[in-house]
């Protein structure tokens, strides 16, 4: 399993490359900059987008389970 820092570093690298070479991403950055967004906020949003995009390409077994809760927070069964 990839550590969170490694995943964040990979997302950051993808975003940096896309900002430089991908026309759609460059247009997005230009539009958001014109709206007054900071580069940091733009990168944060792009990382979220890339993470969602990458998630859909993961095999089902590699995906984390959805909406799992800690067993300690499960309601008690009535007796």
Secondary structure as GFF3:
##gff-version 3
##sequence-region A 1 79
A	DSSP	alpha_helix	4	21	.	.	.	ID=ss1
A	DSSP	alpha_helix	23	34	.	.	.	ID=ss2
A	DSSP	alpha_helix	39	55	.	.	.	ID=ss3
A	DSSP	three_ten_helix	60	62	.	.	.	ID=ss4
A	DSSP	three_ten_helix	71	73	.	.	.	ID=ss5
###
